[in-house]
Amino acid sequence: MQCHYCDHPADIAVERGGVKVGLCTTHFRERLDELQEDGWLDELQGELETDRFD
């Protein structure tokens, strides 16, 4: 599978509702950065109950 944004091989693939999208590492990180800037990841973290053990 190819990255959705470029011709590189996809390193990560996600499927939802029968649609599968692949991303290379670079584009995956760029999308995560965008979600962080939008505050989406903070909202998600607040909704999840997680315990961290260091």
Buried (B, 14 or more C-beta within 10 A) or exposed (E): EEBBBEEBEBBBEEEEEEEEBBBBEEBBEEBEEEBEEEEEBEEEEEEEEEEEEE
